[in-house]
Amino acid sequence: MTSGRAGDPDHGVELLWRGTEPEPRPGLSLGRIVRAAIDLADAEGLEGLSMRKVADRLGFTTMSLYRHVPGRDQLVDLMLDEVLGEHPSPSRAGEEEDGTGWRPRLEACARQAWEVRRRHPWLAEVRGSRHLPGPNGVAHYDYMLSTLIGTALTPSEVIAVVGLVGRFVDAEALLLVETQREERRSGVSEQEWWGARESLYERLDRYPTLTLLWESGGWDHPEDSFEFGLRRVLDGVEALIQHRDETRDETKHCEECGTELEPVPSGRPRVYCSRACQQRAYRKRKSA
């Protein structure tokens, strides 16, 4: 049994990066467990996911699942990586040649992530900083990072921007999660519930700004929160990149002594102004 390894992160890595294996017929397999768990979470949200319910869906005992996956946390990691495999396979080939800029590519990543979360809203419920990434998740993250390589952003800013975009998509997806949860609990749709709140609306005319926006039709045709938010986030990133482009100093300096370096017409760019500086830097690294 593997249940004793539920707290072993290295075993979680082995499960996630196990590669594609042929599934036995008939019988229980890790792939079938993961797919059944995804179907369950799609129907009931992450709060409805349990090893027992997954076992019931498959017609096996709960204990039989533990022979394949040590616990619920590891199962969630496997589910997460499985659905992230629904992203179109990234293709960098030809992107630089056809002139596609960073913004269309990063925007496409965000839209793909949004579509995956619309199909599986529970993705946004996977919280915490210690969920292990699998190959699909790492490939998607690597491609998102690559969309900003070559811009004026620093390496840490590239990472920060991708994190910001990802958190925005998850925040929007959480609204879907909360709406679905309340509709399942109450049996009443969101539109029906708010449409019946006349006792609240009749008290709001004492608030001048609310009244002004209401009478001006501000709620008649609301902005799509995802579309509006994504544009504003990317506008901010674009403004930062433009600022970096306008202010960055292209002058190169010796990494050892700071002397300004002459530009190299071709080949590998220079890092040190002289062999002496290169040797000093090498000795420092050896003694560190």
N, C-alpha and C positions, 0 to 999 in steps of 0.2 A: 504493500500500500504506500501511497505517496502523501497521505494526509499529514505525516509527521514533518514534511518539508514545506508546509504552508508558509513558514516565516523565512524561508531561504531564498533571497533574491537571485542567487546564481542559478538555482533550479528554475526560477521564473524565466530567466534569460534563455536557458536551454529549451524550455517549452516554446517560447516565442520565436526562436531562431532555429527551430527544428527542421525547417525545410518541408517540401511537399512530399508526403508519403502516401502510397496507395492504401486505401481504406479496406479493411477486411469485410467480406460479405458472407453471411450476415454478421451482426454483432455490433458492439459499441465501439466507437472510436472518438478520439479527441476532436476531430473535425465535426462530427455529428453533434457532439455535446455543445461545441461553440455555436453552431448554426441554430440549434434549438434554443440556446440561451439568448441569442440575438432576436429570434422571433418572439420570445417571451418578453424581453425588454421593450421591443417595439409595441407590443400590445398593452403592457402594464407599467412601463417605465422601469427605471433601475430599482425603485423601491419595491417593485413586485418580483424582483429576481431572487431566487434562492436555489440552492442545490437540489432541494426536494422537488420543487416545481419543475426544474429542468428534467430530473429523473422521471417524474410522472409523465411529461410530454413524450419521453423516449420509450416509456414502458419498462424501465429498469429500476432497481433499487437505488436509493441515494448512495449507499456505500460503494456501489459499483462505479459511480462517477469518480470517486476518490482514487481509483486505480489509474486514472488518466490525468486528473488535475487535482492539486492538493487542496484547493479551497476557492471560495467565492472571489477573493481579491485577484488571484491569478486568472480565474475565469474571465473577470472583467477586462484584464489586460489583453487577453487573447481575443475577446469580442471586439475591443477597441481596434486592435491591429487588423482584424478581419474586415471590418467595415471601412477602414481607411484604405483598404485595397480596392474599394469602389472608385477611388479617384482615377481619372484617366492617367495612363502611364506617361510621366513627363518625358518630353522629347526636346532636348536642347539643340538638336541638329537643325541648322539653318536659321536659328533665331537671330543670330548676329547678322547673317547675310541678308535676311529680309527686312532688317531695320526695326524689328519689334522692340519697343522700349521697355523699361522696367515696369512702368505703370500698367499697361495692358496685361502683362504677364502676371504681376502680383494680383491685379484685380481678378483675373481668371482663376487664380488659386483660391482667392477668397470666395468667389461664387461657387466653385466646385465644393469647397468645404461647407458652404451654406446648404447646397443641395443634398449633400450627404447627411447633414444634421436635420434637414427637413424629413428625410426618410427615417432617420434614427435619432429623434430628439434627445434620447437618454445620453447621447455622447457628451452633451454639455453638463450632465450631472456627474461625470467622472471627475471628481475633485481630488486635490492633494498634489503634493510635489514629488511623490515617489512612485508614480506609476511607470513601470518599465516600458520603454518603447520597443516595438518590434520592427521588422524590416520594412513593412508598408509605411508605418509612421515615420521612420527615419528617412525613407526615400522622399516622402512628401515634404518633410521639413527641409531636407537638403535642397530640394528644388525651389522651395519658397526663398531660402537664403540666396540661391543662385540668381534669382531675379534682380537682386540689388547689387550684385558684384559688378564692378565697373562704374558705379556711381561715385559721387564725391563723399558718400557716407564712410565713416570709420568702421572697422570691423565690429566694434561693440554697438554702434548705431544700427548696423545691418541686423544684428541679432535682436536688438530692442524693437525695431520696426516690425519684424516678423512676429515677435511676441505680442505686440500691440494689436496687429491685425487679427491674430488668432484669438486673443481675448475678446475683441469686439464681436467676432463671429459667434463665439461661445455665449456671450452675454445676450445676443439676439436669440440664440437657440434656447436659452433658459426661459424666455418668454413663452415659447412654444411648449416647453415642458410644463410650466406652471399652468398654462391654459388647459392643456390636456388633462392634467391631474385634477383640476377643479371640475372639469366637465365629466370626467369619470366618476368623481366622488358624488356630484350633485345630480347628474343626469340632465343638466340644463346647460345649453350652449352659452358661450360668453356674450354673444349678441343679445340673446333673450334675457339673460340675467341683468345686464346693464340697461336694457330697454325698459325694465320694470322698476327702475329706481326713481320714479316720479317724486317720491317723498324727499329725496335728496335734491333733485334738480330745482324744486320750487323754493329751496332755501339759498340758492346760489346767486340770486339777483342782487344781493347786498355787496357782492365783491366786484368792484368796477372793472378790473382788468379782465377777469373771466367773462363778464357781461359784454365788454367791448369786443373781445375775440369771438364770442358766440354770435353776437349780432352781425359781425363782419364775415361770418361763414368760415371761421377758422377750423371748425370741426366737420364741415360739410364734405371736404375732400382732403382727408389727412394725408400727410406724406407717408410713403412707405418707409418704415423705420430702418430697415436694412439698407435700402438703396440710398437714402439720405445720409445715414451714418457712414456707410462705406465711402461715399464721395467725399465727405468731410475729413475722414481719416486720411485718405490718399491725398487730398489737397494739402493737408498739413505736412505730410511726408514730402510732397513735391516742393513745398515752400522751403523746407529744410535743405533739400538737395540743391535747390537753386541758390540758397544762401551760401552753402559750402562751395559751390562752383564759383561764385563771385568773390569769395574771400580766401580760397586756398592758395597757398604759396607753392609753386611748382619747383622752387629752387631746392636742389639736393645738397645735403651736407654730409661730411664724413661722420660715420657713427662713432668714431673714437675721439677725434679732436674737435669736430664741429666745423672744419674748414669747408668752404663752399666748393662743390665739385663741378668740374667742367662737364657739360652734357656729352653723352656718348652718341655718336651718329647712328650706330647700329650695334647689335649684340646685347649681351647682358649688361644692365646698368651697374655703374660703379657704386660701391658701398664705402670704401675707404680711399683716402686721398693718396696714400703711399703704402708700400709694403711694410714699412716700419709700424704704421698704425694697425695694419692687418695682423701683424705678429703680436703686438701688444694686446689687441682684443682677443686673440687666440689664447695667449697666456692667462688672461683674466678668466676666460671660460674654463680653462683646465684647472685653475686653482680654486674656482668657486665651489 
